[in-house]
Amino acid sequence: MKRFFLLLLLLPIFSFSQEETYIEKPPVFPKCESVEINNLQNCFDTNVLNHIYNTFKTPEIVTEDNYIGKVDVLFEVDKEGAFRLIYVDAMYKELKEEATRVFNAIPKIKPGTYNGKPTYKQYSLSIQIPIVNQATQIANKNAQTTSVHSIGEKEEKEKQSIEDAIKTEYDSVNKKLVPYTNKEYTSQLNIPFTHSAYAKFDRNINLVGTNSHTASKPFVYEDVSKYYNFEAEKEKLTKGNETLLSRKLWNEHLVRYQAENYWFTVDPIFDLEVGKDTDADFSSTYNNTRGLYIQGGLGKKFSFYASVYESQGRFAQYYNQYAESIKASDEAAIIPGRGIAKSFKDNGYDYPVAEAYLSYSPSNFLNVQFGHGKNFIGDGYRSLFVSDVASPSPFLKINTKFWKIKYTNTWMWLKDVTPAGTDEDGAYLSKYMATHFLSWNATKRLNIGFFESIIWAKSQNRGFDINYLNPIIFYRAIEFETGQDAGNAIMGLSAKYKVNDNINAYSQFVLDEFSLSDITGGQKSWKNKFGYQLGLKYYNAFKVDNLMLQAEYNRVRPYTYSHNSTFLNYGHNNQSMAHLWGANFSELVLIGRYHYKRWFANAKMVLGARGLDFDDGISYGSNIYLSYNDRPTNTGVTVGQGNKTNTFYTNLQAGYLINPATNLKIFADITFRDYNPDAQTATTFSNNTVWFNFGIRTDLFNWYFDL
């Protein structure tokens, strides 16, 4: 009977005759005892309505939302004269609670009678919101409206009303459509994380004096929209609005639907590329991705996203060789950042991928996400904490913001796909990763971050450890309690300083193991497992609008992120969860990004030195999937030890943004890579690559070809 109490006034359950002899009397308030019998019902109605008007307090949330509606109630006056609320219906639970309080506050009165004997009476009432004195309305309309109807008549009318509503329910859906207003720009949806897309608003959220937190990514539209007007920027790029076809091509989502309390969009995904690698022994490279992504929102607090990719590809030869070197036991390859691949035709790979998440913000302080995707912690191009270079994985993330603090808790379910990580049934074994990242704006220029993470294995005697569900626990302490070999804990510290509105300096320091005697001993112990990052961003460089320059240096000592148990390394699907080079390296990254209207250009240069392994079964500290117990020495350990490999990588890309709503781009790029190890092994090859590439792509995630 929900929302179909149609009477505007009080309704008794029994009809009664208004003849000279009354066999039925309504309940009687003290103020009504002297009223003539034929006016008792009106007096009862008036007293109930006056009580509601004088007692009902409209909840704050209802007032803030400017809600206009009603609260439908069904109540009873029993044989003892006590009021009892039977049913209440309203849009807000706060209205239901207030109606219950109001009726519970009515004192006992004389009960109604039938043939002189006490009886119960049932009434229904629609309380108008905002509250008005409905008793006055009854008096004004008394000549036209009666306040009394029999429940039998009412139920018959309600039944007919319900049937009429049911028959028109389907057609009424379309009538609730409203003009589409790009609700994603203020929703709880993640902004698809690509470095080039984030560069467009990076300056805005890093202005001196803002209280933003920029390390934990992806960002949520609702957070960034306070600093960057997505709607206005999109309007600047609007073109070709003459026809539906041109709007869908240049400006809009393919399908977009918006009603009063929900919305969604549907779009195709494309990544269609063709290229040439001059160092390859095959004719051409290609990528053929088709997919679909859906996003939307239900109400103001809940958003959802899902994307499905079907892909076949053959990349530059060095990339194919790396993908095969990290492959799972019985598969053809693992495409870095995407997932397990099977063979496809001539030297190609078939690699389907699916990503999805639910995002809910019950308050301004809290956002909860559950899904299958990637996360990133840091202000740089690389991250030494958590990066997006590995395949998507299941995760649960809680972001809490208050005062000058943002606190990010993430729990992830990872896979070990090495032969040692496969059970007797051939299934890949699971491990778990939990992280804390506390971001604190110490001043309007300085941000400090504290990071810790733990990886532990799923085993016969241990599953998801409930100790790590505590969002404020100290992971290192729990690791000591459960045994140092029970988990792999990492700690870190980050800092960012806003020199001015156009220059930011940032850094990270990661610590895998700490031994004061080894650090101060000066013997370069293998236990000195740490890494650091130093970076600088220059926005509107040299007074050129929308030109961003970035320089970043990363250095990680050997054996960082590894463990004596290979299963507890800091990795997923044979890929690092931090820097894609693992450990034992130093690297300089130089980046330039520029955009003008729909045109864009990116340049990147990477110079690095790495210490790889030989084919002798000894770990020199680069491969995090090898046990550090297989090291050649305990002291004299330096960055670059082992098979020293110098890398030079540069990429130039230019293109045109076809549709800003979907981030569909057409582009061309050229990559040059020079890779020179001291010794070639079964998995390490010298390469001198020039790779030309042309394509059209829905740009929703980062590709990392700078291996």
C-alpha positions in Angstrom: 0.0 0.0 0.0 3.1 2.1 -0.3 2.5 5.8 -1.2 -1.1 5.2 -2.0 -2.9 6.6 1.0 -4.9 9.0 -1.0 -7.0 10.7 1.6 -5.9 14.1 2.6 -7.7 14.0 5.9 -8.1 11.6 8.8 -10.0 8.4 7.9 -11.7 6.0 10.4 -11.8 2.3 9.6 -15.6 2.0 10.1 -18.2 4.0 8.3 -21.1 5.3 10.5 -24.5 6.5 9.9 -25.3 10.2 10.6 -28.8 9.4 11.6 -30.6 10.6 14.8 -29.3 7.6 16.8 -25.5 7.2 16.7 -24.2 3.6 17.3 -20.5 4.6 16.7 -18.5 7.3 18.3 -14.9 8.4 17.4 -12.2 8.7 20.0 -12.6 11.8 22.2 -9.9 14.3 23.1 -10.4 16.1 26.5 -11.1 19.3 24.5 -13.9 17.6 22.6 -15.9 16.2 25.5 -18.4 19.1 25.4 -18.8 19.0 21.6 -22.0 17.7 20.0 -21.8 14.2 18.9 -22.2 15.0 15.2 -19.1 17.2 15.4 -16.9 14.8 17.4 -15.1 13.5 14.3 -14.1 16.9 13.1 -12.9 17.8 16.6 -10.8 14.6 16.7 -9.4 15.4 13.2 -8.5 18.9 14.3 -6.8 17.9 17.5 -4.6 15.3 15.7 -3.6 17.8 13.0 -2.9 20.6 15.5 -0.7 18.2 17.5 1.3 17.3 14.3 1.6 21.0 13.3 2.9 22.0 16.8 5.1 19.0 17.4 6.6 17.9 14.0 10.2 19.1 13.5 11.3 18.9 9.8 14.7 17.1 9.6 17.7 19.3 8.5 18.4 17.2 5.4 14.9 17.6 4.2 15.1 21.4 4.6 18.5 21.5 2.8 17.2 19.5 -0.1 14.1 21.8 -0.4 11.9 18.7 -0.5 8.2 19.1 -1.2 6.1 16.0 -0.6 4.3 14.1 2.0 4.5 11.5 4.8 1.9 8.8 4.6 0.9 7.2 7.9 -1.6 4.6 9.1 -2.4 4.7 12.8 -4.7 3.2 15.3 -6.4 4.4 18.5 -6.9 1.2 20.5 -9.5 0.1 23.1 -7.5 1.8 25.8 -7.4 5.1 23.9 -3.6 4.8 23.1 -2.3 5.9 19.7 -0.2 3.3 17.8 1.5 3.9 14.5 1.0 0.9 12.2 2.7 2.1 9.0 4.7 5.1 7.8 6.1 5.8 4.3 8.3 8.7 3.2 11.2 9.5 0.9 13.6 10.2 3.8 14.2 7.8 6.7 14.5 10.9 8.9 10.9 11.8 8.1 9.7 8.3 9.0 11.6 8.6 12.4 10.1 12.0 13.1 6.5 10.8 12.3 7.0 7.9 14.7 8.2 10.3 17.4 5.2 12.6 16.9 2.6 9.9 17.2 4.3 8.3 20.2 4.0 11.7 21.9 0.1 11.8 21.7 -1.3 11.0 25.2 -4.1 8.6 25.8 -7.7 9.7 25.2 -11.1 8.2 25.5 -11.4 5.3 23.0 -14.0 5.1 20.3 -17.1 3.1 20.9 -19.4 0.9 19.0 -22.9 0.3 20.5 -21.5 1.9 23.7 -18.5 -0.5 24.0 -14.9 0.6 23.5 -13.4 -0.4 20.2 -10.3 0.4 18.1 -10.3 2.8 15.3 -7.8 3.0 12.3 -7.0 6.2 10.4 -4.8 7.1 7.5 -3.2 10.6 7.0 -0.9 12.3 4.5 1.3 14.9 6.3 2.3 17.7 4.0 6.0 18.6 3.8 6.8 21.5 4.4 4.6 21.4 7.4 1.4 23.4 7.2 -1.7 23.6 9.6 -3.9 21.1 7.9 -6.6 21.6 10.5 -7.1 25.1 9.0 -7.3 23.5 5.5 -10.1 21.2 6.7 -12.1 24.2 8.1 -11.7 26.0 4.8 -12.7 23.1 2.7 -15.3 21.6 5.0 -18.1 22.6 2.7 -16.7 20.5 -0.2 -14.7 17.8 1.6 -15.6 15.3 4.3 -12.9 13.9 6.5 -14.5 10.5 6.9 -14.5 7.6 4.6 -14.8 3.9 5.3 -11.7 1.8 5.0 -13.6 -0.5 2.7 -14.2 2.3 0.2 -10.6 3.5 0.7 -9.1 0.1 0.0 -11.2 -0.3 -3.2 -10.0 3.1 -4.4 -6.4 2.3 -3.5 -6.6 -1.1 -5.3 -7.8 0.7 -8.5 -5.1 3.3 -8.1 -2.4 0.7 -7.7 -3.6 -1.1 -10.8 -3.6 2.1 -12.8 -0.1 2.9 -11.7 1.2 -0.5 -12.5 -0.2 -0.4 -16.0 1.6 2.9 -16.7 4.9 2.1 -14.9 6.9 1.2 -18.0 5.7 4.3 -20.0 6.4 6.6 -17.1 10.1 5.8 -17.1 10.8 7.8 -20.3 8.7 10.7 -19.0 11.2 11.1 -16.2 14.1 11.9 -18.6 15.9 15.2 -18.0 18.5 17.0 -20.2 21.9 15.5 -19.9 24.2 17.6 -17.7 27.6 15.8 -17.6 27.1 14.5 -14.1 30.3 12.5 -14.3 32.3 15.8 -13.7 30.9 16.0 -10.2 30.5 12.3 -9.4 32.4 9.7 -7.4 33.8 8.3 -10.6 37.6 8.0 -11.1 39.2 10.3 -13.7 40.9 7.7 -16.0 44.5 7.8 -14.9 46.9 8.7 -17.8 49.8 11.0 -17.2 49.0 13.1 -20.2 45.4 13.7 -19.1 46.3 14.5 -15.5 48.9 17.0 -16.8 46.0 19.2 -18.0 44.8 20.0 -14.4 47.9 19.2 -12.4 48.8 22.9 -12.0 45.3 23.8 -10.8 45.4 21.3 -7.9 48.9 22.3 -7.0 48.5 26.0 -6.6 50.0 27.5 -3.5 47.4 27.7 -0.8 45.2 24.8 -2.0 44.4 22.0 0.5 44.5 19.3 -2.1 46.2 15.9 -1.9 47.8 14.8 -5.1 49.6 11.5 -4.5 46.9 8.9 -4.2 45.5 8.2 -7.7 43.2 7.9 -9.6 41.5 11.1 -8.5 37.7 11.3 -8.1 36.0 13.9 -10.3 34.1 15.4 -7.3 37.5 16.2 -5.7 39.2 17.7 -8.7 36.1 19.7 -9.9 36.7 22.1 -7.0 40.0 23.2 -8.7 39.3 22.6 -12.4 36.2 23.3 -14.4 35.7 20.3 -16.6 32.5 21.6 -18.0 34.0 24.9 -19.1 37.1 23.2 -20.6 34.9 20.8 -22.6 32.8 23.7 -23.8 35.9 25.4 -25.2 36.5 22.3 -27.4 32.9 22.0 -28.7 32.6 21.7 -32.5 30.3 20.2 -35.1 27.0 20.5 -33.3 25.0 20.7 -36.5 23.8 17.0 -36.6 23.4 14.1 -34.2 26.2 12.2 -36.0 28.7 15.1 -35.7 27.8 15.6 -32.0 28.4 11.9 -31.2 31.7 12.0 -33.2 33.2 15.2 -31.8 31.6 16.0 -28.5 29.3 13.5 -26.8 29.1 10.0 -25.4 27.6 7.5 -27.8 24.7 6.7 -25.5 23.8 9.0 -22.6 20.8 8.7 -20.4 19.8 10.9 -17.4 16.7 10.7 -15.2 15.8 12.5 -12.0 18.0 10.2 -9.7 20.3 8.3 -12.0 22.3 8.5 -15.2 24.7 6.4 -17.3 26.7 6.5 -20.5 27.8 3.8 -22.9 30.8 4.1 -25.3 32.9 1.9 -27.5 36.6 1.4 -26.8 39.2 1.4 -29.6 43.0 1.0 -29.7 43.8 0.3 -33.3 47.4 0.7 -34.2 49.9 -0.3 -36.9 53.6 0.3 -36.9 57.1 -0.8 -37.9 60.0 -2.0 -35.7 63.3 -1.7 -37.7 65.0 -4.2 -35.4 62.2 -6.9 -35.6 62.3 -10.0 -37.7 58.6 -9.6 -38.6 57.0 -7.2 -41.0 54.9 -4.9 -38.8 53.5 -4.3 -35.3 49.9 -3.8 -34.5 47.3 -3.6 -31.8 43.6 -4.4 -32.3 41.6 -3.6 -29.2 37.8 -3.4 -29.2 35.7 -2.9 -26.1 32.9 -1.3 -24.3 32.8 0.9 -21.2 29.9 1.9 -19.1 29.8 4.5 -16.3 27.0 6.0 -14.3 25.6 7.1 -11.0 22.6 6.3 -8.8 21.6 9.2 -6.7 24.3 11.7 -5.5 26.6 9.3 -3.6 27.0 6.2 -5.7 28.8 5.7 -9.0 29.9 2.7 -11.1 32.2 1.9 -14.0 33.0 -1.2 -16.1 35.1 -1.7 -19.2 35.8 -4.9 -21.2 38.6 -5.2 -23.7 39.2 -7.8 -26.4 42.7 -7.4 -27.8 45.2 -8.9 -30.1 48.6 -7.4 -30.6 52.2 -7.7 -31.7 54.5 -5.1 -30.4 58.1 -4.1 -30.9 60.5 -7.0 -30.7 62.1 -5.9 -27.3 58.6 -5.6 -25.8 57.5 -9.0 -27.1 60.7 -10.6 -25.7 60.1 -9.0 -22.3 56.4 -10.1 -22.3 57.5 -13.7 -23.0 60.3 -13.6 -20.3 57.7 -12.9 -17.6 55.1 -15.3 -18.9 53.1 -17.6 -16.7 53.9 -21.3 -16.8 51.7 -22.5 -19.6 50.9 -19.2 -21.4 52.5 -17.4 -24.3 53.3 -14.2 -22.5 52.1 -11.6 -20.0 51.5 -8.2 -21.6 52.9 -5.7 -19.1 50.2 -3.7 -17.4 47.4 -5.8 -19.1 47.6 -9.5 -18.3 48.1 -13.1 -19.3 48.1 -13.6 -23.1 47.7 -16.6 -25.4 49.4 -17.0 -28.8 47.6 -15.3 -31.7 48.6 -16.1 -35.4 52.1 -15.1 -36.3 54.1 -13.9 -33.3 51.0 -12.2 -31.9 49.1 -12.3 -28.6 45.5 -12.4 -27.5 45.0 -10.7 -24.2 41.5 -9.9 -22.9 41.1 -7.5 -20.0 38.2 -6.4 -17.8 38.2 -3.6 -15.2 35.3 -2.4 -13.0 34.6 -0.7 -9.7 31.9 0.7 -7.4 32.4 4.0 -5.8 30.4 5.3 -2.8 30.7 8.5 -0.7 28.4 8.3 2.3 29.8 11.7 3.4 32.1 14.5 2.4 34.8 12.9 4.4 34.7 9.3 3.0 34.9 7.5 -0.3 34.9 3.7 -0.6 35.7 1.8 -3.8 35.6 -1.9 -4.5 36.7 -3.2 -7.9 39.2 -4.7 -10.3 41.8 -2.2 -11.5 45.0 -0.3 -10.7 46.2 2.2 -8.1 49.1 4.6 -7.9 50.7 6.5 -5.0 53.1 9.4 -5.8 53.5 12.7 -7.5 56.0 11.5 -10.1 56.0 9.6 -13.4 57.3 6.6 -11.5 56.3 5.4 -8.0 58.4 3.6 -5.5 55.4 2.9 -3.3 52.5 1.6 -5.5 52.5 1.9 -9.3 50.2 1.1 -12.1 52.7 -0.9 -14.2 51.3 -4.3 -13.2 48.1 -6.0 -14.4 44.8 -5.0 -12.9 43.9 -6.8 -9.6 40.9 -6.9 -7.2 41.0 -4.1 -4.6 39.2 -2.4 -1.8 40.1 1.2 -1.1 39.0 3.7 1.5 39.9 7.4 1.2 39.3 9.5 4.3 39.7 13.3 4.1 39.4 15.8 7.0 41.3 18.9 8.2 44.6 18.9 6.3 44.7 15.1 6.1 43.9 12.5 3.4 44.3 8.9 4.5 44.2 6.1 1.9 43.8 2.4 2.9 44.0 -0.1 0.1 43.7 -3.9 0.2 44.6 -5.9 -2.9 44.4 -9.5 -4.0 47.5 -10.5 -6.1 48.6 -13.6 -8.0 51.9 -15.5 -8.2 52.1 -17.1 -11.6 55.6 -18.5 -11.4 56.0 -22.3 -11.4 56.5 -22.2 -7.7 53.3 -20.3 -7.3 51.1 -22.9 -9.0 49.2 -25.5 -6.9 48.8 -29.1 -7.7 45.6 -28.4 -9.7 47.4 -25.8 -11.9 45.7 -22.8 -10.3 47.8 -19.7 -9.6 48.3 -19.0 -5.9 47.1 -15.9 -4.2 48.7 -13.4 -1.9 47.5 -10.2 -0.3 48.7 -6.7 -0.1 47.6 -4.0 2.3 48.8 -0.4 2.3 48.4 2.8 4.3 49.2 6.2 3.0 48.8 9.3 5.1 49.0 12.7 3.3 49.4 15.8 5.5 49.5 19.4 4.3 51.9 20.6 6.9 51.9 24.2 5.4 50.3 25.7 2.3 53.4 24.8 0.4 54.7 21.6 2.1 53.0 18.2 1.9 54.4 15.2 3.8 53.3 11.6 3.2 53.8 8.5 5.3 53.5 5.1 3.6 53.6 1.4 4.7 52.6 -1.8 3.1 52.6 -5.5 3.8 52.4 -8.5 1.5 51.6 -11.9 2.9 50.8 -15.3 1.3 47.7 -17.3 1.2 48.6 -20.7 2.5 46.9 -23.8 4.0 47.1 -22.3 7.5 46.7 -18.6 6.6 44.2 -16.7 4.5 43.3 -13.1 4.6 44.8 -11.9 7.9 42.2 -10.0 9.8 45.0 -8.1 11.6 45.5 -6.1 8.5 41.9 -5.0 8.1 42.5 -2.5 10.9 43.0 0.8 8.9 45.2 2.4 11.5 47.4 -0.6 12.5 51.2 -0.4 12.2 52.1 -3.2 9.7 55.7 -3.6 10.8 54.5 -4.4 14.4 52.0 -7.1 13.1 54.8 -8.6 10.9 57.0 -9.1 14.0 54.1 -10.6 15.9 53.3 -13.1 13.2 56.9 -13.8 12.3 59.3 -11.9 10.1 59.1 -14.5 7.4 55.2 -14.4 7.4 55.1 -11.1 5.4 57.1 -8.6 3.4 56.8 -5.1 4.9 57.8 -1.8 3.2 57.9 1.7 4.7 58.1 5.0 2.9 58.2 8.8 3.3 57.3 11.3 0.6 57.4 15.1 0.4 56.2 17.8 -2.0 57.1 21.5 -1.9 55.3 24.2 -3.9 58.1 26.6 -4.8 55.4 28.8 -6.5 52.3 28.3 -8.6 54.4 27.0 -11.5 57.1 24.9 -9.8 56.7 21.9 -7.6 59.5 19.7 -6.2 58.6 16.1 -5.0 60.3 13.1 -3.6 59.9 9.6 -2.2 62.0 7.4 0.0 61.3 3.7 0.4 62.8 1.4 3.0 62.6 -2.4 2.8 64.9 -3.3 5.6 66.6 -1.4 8.4 69.8 -2.3 10.2 71.6 0.6 11.9 74.8 -1.2 12.3 74.9 -2.2 8.6 74.0 1.3 7.5 76.7 3.0 9.6 79.2 0.2 9.1 80.3 1.6 5.7 80.6 -1.8 4.1 77.7 -1.4 1.7 75.8 -4.3 3.2 73.1 -6.1 1.2 70.7 -5.2 4.0 70.7 -1.6 3.0 67.6 -2.1 1.0 66.2 1.3 0.1 65.4 3.6 -2.8 64.6 7.2 -3.4 63.1 9.6 -5.9 63.7 13.3 -6.6 61.5 15.2 -9.1 60.6 18.6 -10.4 57.6 19.9 -12.3 57.5 23.2 -14.2 54.0 24.3 -15.3 53.5 26.9 -18.1 57.2 26.6 -18.6 59.0 29.6 -19.9 55.6 31.4 -19.9 54.1 29.1 -22.5 50.6 28.2 -21.5 49.9 24.5 -21.2 53.5 23.5 -21.5 54.6 21.2 -18.6 58.2 20.0 -18.1 59.3 17.4 -15.7 62.6 15.9 -14.5 62.8 12.9 -12.2 65.6 10.8 -10.8 65.0 7.3 -9.3 67.6 5.1 -7.6 66.9 1.8 -5.9 69.5 -0.4 -4.2 69.8 -4.2 -5.0 67.3 -6.6 -3.3 64.8 -3.9 -2.4 61.2 -5.4 -2.7 62.5 -9.0 -2.8 62.3 -11.6 0.0 63.9 -14.8 1.1 60.6 -16.4 0.1 60.1 -15.8 -3.6 56.3 -15.9 -3.0 56.5 -12.8 -0.8 58.1 -10.5 -3.3 56.6 -7.1 -4.1 54.9 -8.2 -7.3 51.8 -9.4 -9.1 51.6 -11.5 -12.3 55.4 -11.4 -12.6 55.4 -7.6 -12.6 56.6 -5.2 -10.0 54.0 -3.4 -7.9 56.4 -0.4 -7.7 58.9 0.6 -10.3 58.7 -1.5 -13.4 62.5 -2.1 -13.4 62.3 -3.8 -10.0 65.5 -2.9 -8.1 69.3 -2.3 -8.6 69.0 0.6 -11.0 69.4 4.4 -11.3 67.3 6.3 -13.8 66.8 9.8 -15.1 63.4 10.7 -16.7 62.8 13.9 -18.7 59.3 14.7 -19.9 57.6 17.5 -21.8 53.8 17.8 -22.4 51.9 20.4 -24.4 48.4 20.8 -25.6 46.6 23.5 -27.6 42.9 23.2 -28.0 42.5 19.6 -29.3 46.1 19.2 -30.4 48.7 17.6 -28.2 52.4 16.6 -28.2 54.4 14.6 -25.7 58.2 14.0 -25.5 59.9 11.6 -23.1 63.5 10.6 -22.5 64.8 7.9 -20.1 68.5 7.3 -19.3 69.3 4.5 -17.0 71.8 1.9 -15.7 70.6 -1.4 -14.3 72.4 -4.4 -12.8 70.8 -7.5 -14.3 71.5 -11.2 -13.6 73.7 -13.7 -15.6 72.6 -17.2 -16.4 74.3 -18.6 -13.3 71.4 -18.8 -10.8 72.8 -16.0 -8.7 70.7 -13.0 -7.8 72.4 -9.6 -8.2 69.4 -7.8 -6.8 67.4 -6.6 -9.8 64.9 -9.4 -10.2 62.5 -9.1 -7.2 61.2 -12.6 -8.0 64.5 -14.2 -6.9 65.3 -14.9 -3.3 67.9 -12.6 -1.8 69.4 -15.7 -0.1 71.0 -16.4 -3.5 73.1 -13.3 -3.4 76.9 -13.6 -4.3 78.1 -11.5 -1.3 77.0 -9.8 1.9 79.0 -6.6 1.6 80.3 -4.4 -1.2 76.8 -4.3 -2.7 76.4 -1.4 -5.1 73.7 -0.2 -7.5 74.4 -1.6 -11.0 76.2 -4.7 -9.8 75.9 -7.8 -12.0 75.3 -7.6 -15.7 75.4 -3.9 -16.0 73.0 -2.6 -18.7 72.8 0.9 -20.0 69.5 2.1 -21.4 68.5 5.0 -23.5 64.9 5.5 -24.5 63.1 8.3 -26.1 59.6 8.8 -27.5 58.0 11.6 -29.4 54.2 11.6 -29.9 51.8 14.1 -31.5 48.1 13.8 -32.1 44.5 15.2 -32.1 41.8 14.7 -29.5 38.7 13.5 -31.5 36.2 13.4 -28.7 36.9 14.9 -25.2 34.0 13.1 -23.7 35.6 9.7 -24.3 39.2 10.8 -24.6 39.4 9.3 -28.1 42.6 10.3 -29.9 44.4 9.9 -33.2 48.2 9.9 -32.8 51.5 9.1 -34.4 54.7 8.5 -32.5 58.3 7.3 -32.9 60.4 5.5 -30.3 64.1 5.0 -30.2 65.6 2.5 -27.7 69.2 1.6 -27.2 69.7 -1.3 -24.8 73.2 -2.5 -24.1 74.0 -5.2 -21.5 77.6 -6.2 -20.8 76.6 -9.8 -21.5 73.7 -11.3 -23.4 71.8 -14.0 -21.7 68.7 -16.2 -22.4 66.5 -13.3 -21.3 68.7 -10.2 -21.9 69.4 -9.1 -25.4 71.0 -6.1 -27.0 68.5 -4.0 -28.9 68.8 -0.9 -31.1 65.2 -0.2 -31.9 63.4 2.4 -34.0 59.7 1.9 -33.7 57.2 3.9 -35.8 53.5 3.8 -34.8 50.2 5.3 -35.9 46.8 4.7 -34.3 43.5 5.7 -32.8 43.0 5.1 -29.1 40.4 5.6 -26.4 43.0 6.7 -23.8 41.9 5.3 -20.4 45.2 3.9 -18.9 49.0 4.3 -19.1 51.1 2.2 -21.5 54.7 1.8 -20.3 57.0 0.9 -23.2 60.2 2.3 -21.5 61.3 -1.1 -20.2 
